[in-house]
Each structure stands twice: as structure tokens, then as C-alpha cells.
């Protein structure tokens, strides 16, 4: 015979997966958010470096190349802002 409490199971959060699964899901979500933030920072730094390159290309009279790179950077920034940023 079991204890009196064995007849009353604990409620299972999140569709019956249990507390361990919930904590694991939370940890995985947190890791994913941190990874996304790292990639976003790297992309922003790279775009900053490209901005420097665009200015340099204008100074050395390579305007067409600078314009193309700048257009690509603007497109990337629009995509980044539309993807939750």
C-alpha cells in the first residue's frame, strides 16, 4: 500500500511535460535568445565596419562600388529590423 499522497498526483505544467521539461525548455529558449543577440551584435559591428569602407571608397572616388555596398547594408538593416529587431 502506498502513501496517502500517491493517490493525488501533482499537477503537470505545460501540457503534462513536468517541471524538469519546463526548466529545460526555459534554459534552451534563454540560450537561443543569447545566441541571437550575439549574432545581432556581430552583424551590427560588421555593418559599422562596412560603413567605414563605404566612406573610404567615396574618398578614393570609387562611388559606384560604395553605393552598391551601401544599398546592400541598408537592405540588411531593413531585414534585421523586420526580424524582431
PASEBA-1860 file (N, C-alpha, C; in nm, 3 decimals):
! residues 85
1> XXXXXXXX> 0.082/-0.116/0.000/0.000/0.000/0.000/0.088/0.125/0.000 ~ 0.054/0.225/-0.084/0.132/0.347/-0.096/0.090/0.448/0.009 ~ 0.156/0.560/0.004/0.121/0.666/0.098/-0.011/0.731/0.055 ~ -0.067/0.808/0.145/-0.194/0.873/0.117/-0.181/0.973/0.003 ~ -0.061/1.026/-0.017/-0.042/1.126/-0.122/-0.029/1.065/-0.260 ~ 0.004/0.937/-0.271/0.022/0.876/-0.403/-0.108/0.870/-0.481 ~ -0.220/0.879/-0.413/-0.349/0.878/-0.481/-0.380/1.013/-0.545 ~ -0.302/1.117/-0.514/-0.327/1.251/-0.564/-0.202/1.301/-0.638
9> XXXXXXXX> -0.192/1.273/-0.766/-0.072/1.314/-0.839/-0.062/1.467/-0.847 ~ 0.062/1.513/-0.853/0.086/1.656/-0.866/0.045/1.704/-1.005 ~ -0.007/1.824/-1.015/-0.041/1.876/-1.148/0.084/1.893/-1.232 ~ 0.069/1.871/-1.361/0.181/1.881/-1.454/0.167/2.008/-1.536 ~ 0.260/2.104/-1.522/0.252/2.226/-1.602/0.283/2.201/-1.749 ~ 0.241/2.292/-1.835/0.271/2.289/-1.978/0.233/2.158/-2.044 ~ 0.112/2.125/-2.041/0.064/2.009/-2.115/0.114/1.876/-2.063 ~ 0.149/1.868/-1.937/0.187/1.740/-1.878/0.332/1.701/-1.895
17> XXXXXXXX> 0.418/1.795/-1.930/0.559/1.758/-1.951/0.639/1.761/-1.823 ~ 0.592/1.827/-1.721/0.660/1.827/-1.593/0.754/1.944/-1.575 ~ 0.799/1.960/-1.453/0.882/2.074/-1.415/1.020/2.065/-1.479 ~ 1.077/1.945/-1.486/1.211/1.930/-1.545/1.208/1.972/-1.691 ~ 1.107/1.928/-1.765/1.096/1.966/-1.905/1.076/2.116/-1.918 ~ 0.998/2.175/-1.829/0.973/2.319/-1.833/1.104/2.394/-1.812 ~ 1.182/2.353/-1.715/1.310/2.419/-1.688/1.406/2.402/-1.806 ~ 1.405/2.284/-1.866/1.491/2.258/-1.981/1.449/2.346/-2.098
25> XXXXXXXX> 1.319/2.357/-2.123/1.269/2.442/-2.231/1.307/2.587/-2.207 ~ 1.293/2.633/-2.083/1.329/2.771/-2.049/1.477/2.795/-2.071 ~ 1.560/2.700/-2.031/1.705/2.714/-2.048/1.741/2.716/-2.196 ~ 1.678/2.629/-2.275/1.705/2.626/-2.419/1.661/2.756/-2.485 ~ 1.548/2.808/-2.444/1.498/2.934/-2.500/1.593/3.048/-2.465 ~ 1.642/3.049/-2.342/1.735/3.153/-2.297/1.866/3.145/-2.377 ~ 1.917/3.022/-2.397/2.040/3.005/-2.475/2.021/3.052/-2.618 ~ 1.905/3.021/-2.675/1.876/3.063/-2.812/1.869/3.215/-2.821
33> XXXXXXXX> 1.806/3.280/-2.726/1.798/3.426/-2.725/1.937/3.488/-2.712 ~ 2.023/3.428/-2.630/2.160/3.479/-2.615/2.238/3.464/-2.745 ~ 2.219/3.352/-2.813/2.287/3.329/-2.940/2.239/3.429/-3.045 ~ 2.109/3.452/-3.049/2.055/3.550/-3.143/2.113/3.688/-3.115 ~ 2.123/3.725/-2.988/2.178/3.856/-2.951/2.325/3.865/-2.994 ~ 2.402/3.757/-2.979/2.542/3.757/-3.021/2.552/3.778/-3.172 ~ 2.472/3.707/-3.249/2.475/3.722/-3.395/2.432/3.862/-3.436 ~ 2.332/3.918/-3.367/2.286/4.053/-3.399/2.397/4.155/-3.373
41> XXXXXXXX> 2.467/4.141/-3.258/2.578/4.233/-3.227/2.688/4.221/-3.332 ~ 2.719/4.098/-3.373/2.823/4.078/-3.474/2.781/4.140/-3.607 ~ 2.655/4.124/-3.644/2.607/4.183/-3.769/2.613/4.335/-3.763 ~ 2.574/4.392/-3.649/2.578/4.538/-3.635/2.721/4.591/-3.640 ~ 2.814/4.519/-3.578/2.955/4.560/-3.584/3.007/4.553/-3.727 ~ 2.969/4.448/-3.798/3.012/4.432/-3.937/2.956/4.542/-4.023 ~ 2.829/4.577/-4.002/2.769/4.687/-4.078/2.839/4.819/-4.047 ~ 2.881/4.836/-3.924/2.958/4.956/-3.889/3.091/4.960/-3.963
49> XXXXXXXX> 3.157/4.846/-3.973/3.283/4.840/-4.047/3.261/4.868/-4.196 ~ 3.149/4.816/-4.247/3.118/4.842/-4.388/3.088/4.989/-4.412 ~ 3.028/5.056/-4.315/3.003/5.200/-4.327/3.135/5.274/-4.341 ~ 3.234/5.233/-4.263/3.367/5.294/-4.275/3.422/5.270/-4.416 ~ 3.407/5.147/-4.465/3.455/5.113/-4.600/3.385/5.197/-4.707 ~ 3.254/5.216/-4.691/3.179/5.297/-4.788/3.234/5.439/-4.790 ~ 3.257/5.496/-4.672/3.314/5.632/-4.666/3.451/5.637/-4.732 ~ 3.532/5.537/-4.705/3.665/5.531/-4.766/3.655/5.521/-4.918
57> XXXXXXXX> 3.566/5.436/-4.966/3.551/5.421/-5.111/3.505/5.552/-5.177 ~ 3.420/5.627/-5.110/3.381/5.758/-5.162/3.502/5.851/-5.168 ~ 3.585/5.848/-5.065/3.702/5.937/-5.062/3.801/5.905/-5.173 ~ 3.813/5.778/-5.209/3.908/5.743/-5.316/3.839/5.736/-5.452 ~ 3.722/5.795/-5.458/3.646/5.811/-5.581/3.603/5.678/-5.645 ~ 3.560/5.587/-5.560/3.502/5.461/-5.606/3.354/5.462/-5.569 ~ 3.287/5.568/-5.613/3.149/5.594/-5.572/3.051/5.483/-5.607 ~ 3.064/5.425/-5.726/2.968/5.322/-5.767/2.976/5.200/-5.675
65> XXXXXXXX> 3.097/5.157/-5.643/3.115/5.044/-5.552/3.059/5.079/-5.415 ~ 3.088/5.201/-5.368/3.039/5.246/-5.238/2.887/5.246/-5.235 ~ 2.823/5.292/-5.343/2.677/5.295/-5.348/2.617/5.155/-5.342 ~ 2.679/5.061/-5.413/2.629/4.923/-5.412/2.640/4.860/-5.273 ~ 2.754/4.879/-5.210/2.773/4.824/-5.076/2.676/4.890/-4.979 ~ 2.659/5.022/-4.990/2.568/5.093/-4.902/2.424/5.045/-4.922 ~ 2.384/5.021/-5.046/2.249/4.969/-5.073/2.231/4.832/-5.007 ~ 2.332/4.748/-5.016/2.325/4.616/-4.952/2.313/4.630/-4.800
73> XXXXXXXX> 2.390/4.722/-4.744/2.384/4.743/-4.598/2.246/4.790/-4.556 ~ 2.187/4.882/-4.633/2.052/4.929/-4.600/1.951/4.815/-4.606 ~ 1.966/4.730/-4.706/1.876/4.614/-4.718/1.892/4.521/-4.596 ~ 2.014/4.495/-4.558/2.039/4.408/-4.443/1.981/4.469/-4.317 ~ 1.999/4.598/-4.297/1.943/4.665/-4.179/1.790/4.656/-4.178 ~ 1.726/4.674/-4.295/1.580/4.661/-4.302/1.537/4.519/-4.265 ~ 1.608/4.420/-4.316/1.576/4.281/-4.285/1.593/4.252/-4.136 ~ 1.699/4.306/-4.079/1.724/4.284/-3.936/1.616/4.350/-3.851
81> XXXXX> 1.573/4.468/-3.890/1.470/4.536/-3.811/1.335/4.469/-3.827 ~ 1.310/4.406/-3.942/1.184/4.335/-3.964/1.182/4.199/-3.898 ~ 1.298/4.148/-3.859/1.306/4.015/-3.799/1.311/4.022/-3.648 ~ 1.237/4.115/-3.591/1.229/4.122/-3.446/1.328/4.215/-3.382 ~ 1.393/4.301/-3.460/1.493/4.387/-3.401/1.455/4.522/-3.389
END
